[in-house]
Amino acid sequence: MNYCPLCGQKSNISLEEPIKEETYDFQELSNVQKRKIFWDLSLIILIAGMLTSTVIDLIINKNITWSKYTITVCLSLVIHISLVIFLHARIIPLLLSGFTATSLLMVLLDWMNKSLDWSLTLGIPLLLSLYLIIFVLFVALKRSRQKGVNLIAYVLLAVAAMGICTEGIIALHVHQNLILHWSLILLVCIVAVSAILLFIHYRLKKATDLRRFFHI
């Protein structure tokens, strides 16, 4: 065609020239572009989830009831994904911002339920424990010179520590006394497995290929 049927501009491409098809390859993008695409897609999905749940709640209940929990979770995910995308290299500002934003969302959700009991006595203490454990885990992983199965051991120990904190905080809130049961069993099991992994790692005195170790 000599002219474009849409814009009316004259075509300068001869019939002999091959038409180059532009292909989209995610692997050819830079890390910044990949993070930007992931952030855009996550934002679209989470905002769509918030709007959908709110509309369904209004149609069924004529009011915002259960959808406020969906909105809170989606907003928390939006905040954390945004922090990871834009502050991924600065762990302390990332954790502080994430903890502050999530704490405010918890207080806001509690206030919408006409009570400020749960967020202050359970939600924020549990959240603080989680962020402190994540920070300690990050420091331990970063300072590990040889990275192998020891990383799995550190993660398992972090899970055990979070179990202790969870049961302890709940026990103090419900019974006004520090009573630990299931978290101690979890701690003993995880410490045993972690000790084996750490022994394997440091006994070999070199980084262990996780794929070869687990025959993957």
Buried (B, 14 or more C-beta within 10 A) or exposed (E): EEEEEEEEEEEEEEEEEEEEEEEEEEEEEEEEEEBBEEBEEBBEEBEEBBEEBBEEBEEEEEEEEEBBEBBBBBBBBBBBBBBBBBBEEEBEEBBBBBBEBBBBBBBBBBEEEEEEEBBBBBBBBBBBBBBBBBBBBBEBBEEBEEEBBBBBBBBBBBBBBBBBBBBBBBBBBEEEEEEBEEBEEBBEEBBEBBEEBBEBBEEEEEBBEEEEBEEE
